[in-house]
């Protein structure tokens, strides 16, 4: 059994919720409740990490758990356009490509807790992509890696050649490739195969 330990700020956040709920508090009130040699630094870190927010007159408020969840999800969903800043060849592929070519009209291949964004990348660029996503604060993994996956994750598929066109402002595999992927999985994509064009149609955008 693998036990995942919460970090110190996660634990502190839970106690902040108990101590202050949603009532405003000052640095002095924080220090009186949680003995600390550097309360201002701790509050700065908590704010930076999204646990609390600063109000007026030097007061702070704990961000509710529901709001933290919502903000985390929204922040992750905005990662869709992040790869374009890497300066490396890529193309959204597989389930993600089908969604892009249907202009977001058909999403599948995800669960309530895991939303993969599939990307073809060059094999030689694996380390560069992982380093880029880490520095950007975006979750990424290489297809086939054994790990627990959750949230929005870029799933990297190393290939010898990246075939990419632009659609909807992002880099994606050609429409015909997305259609072939969908057609090979009729149980999931039968409703949209026709909308992706005829079999053997023109490749590209």
C-alpha positions, 0 to 999 in steps of 0.5 A, spaced: 500 500 500 502 506 498 501 512 503 501 519 500 503 524 505 500 531 505 505 537 505 505 542 511 501 547 507 496 542 506 495 541 513 496 548 515 490 550 510 485 545 514 487 548 520 486 555 518 479 552 515 477 550 522 480 556 526 478 562 522 472 559 517 471 564 512 472 570 517 477 575 516 484 575 520 490 579 521 497 577 521 497 578 529 491 573 529 494 568 525 501 568 530 496 568 536 493 562 533 499 558 530 505 560 533 510 562 528 517 565 527 515 568 520 508 569 520 508 574 514 512 569 510 508 564 511 502 568 509 505 570 503 506 563 501 499 561 503 497 566 498 501 564 493 499 557 493 492 559 493 490 557 500 488 564 502 486 571 499 488 578 501 483 583 503 483 590 505 486 593 511 491 587 512 486 582 513 486 575 510 481 570 508 481 563 507 479 560 500 473 555 501 475 548 499 469 548 494 473 555 491 480 552 491 477 546 487 474 550 482 480 554 481 484 548 480 480 545 475 479 552 471 487 553 472 488 546 469 483 547 463 487 553 461 493 549 460 490 547 453 494 552 449 501 552 453 504 547 448 505 552 443 510 556 448 515 550 448 518 552 441 518 544 439 514 540 434 507 537 437 500 535 435 494 534 439 492 527 437 487 521 438 481 523 443 483 530 443 484 531 436 477 528 435 475 533 440 478 539 436 476 537 429 469 537 432 470 544 435 469 541 442 462 538 440 464 531 442 469 529 448 470 522 450 476 518 453 476 521 460 473 520 467 470 525 472 477 525 475 482 525 469 482 529 463 488 527 458 490 531 453 493 527 448 499 529 444 504 527 439 511 529 440 518 527 437 522 521 441 528 525 441 524 531 445 521 527 451 526 530 456 525 537 453 517 536 454 517 534 461 522 539 463 518 545 459 511 542 462 514 542 469 517 549 469 510 551 466 506 548 472 502 543 467 502 536 469 504 531 463 506 524 463 509 519 457 504 514 455 505 508 458 508 511 465 506 507 471 503 512 475 496 515 478 493 520 473 488 525 475 486 532 473 488 535 466 494 531 464 498 532 457 499 525 455 505 525 451 506 520 445 513 519 442 513 518 435 518 518 429 515 524 425 510 529 428 504 530 422 501 537 424 496 542 421 493 548 425 485 548 427 482 552 432 488 556 434 492 549 436 496 544 433 493 538 431 494 531 427 490 532 420 483 531 420 484 524 416 488 522 421 483 524 427 477 520 422 481 514 422 482 514 429 475 515 430 473 510 425 477 504 429 473 505 435 466 505 433 463 504 440 465 511 442 465 515 436 460 512 431 456 519 432 462 523 429 465 519 424 461 522 418 462 529 421 470 528 420 469 527 413 469 521 408 474 515 408 480 516 404 479 523 403 484 529 403 489 529 408 490 536 412 486 541 414 
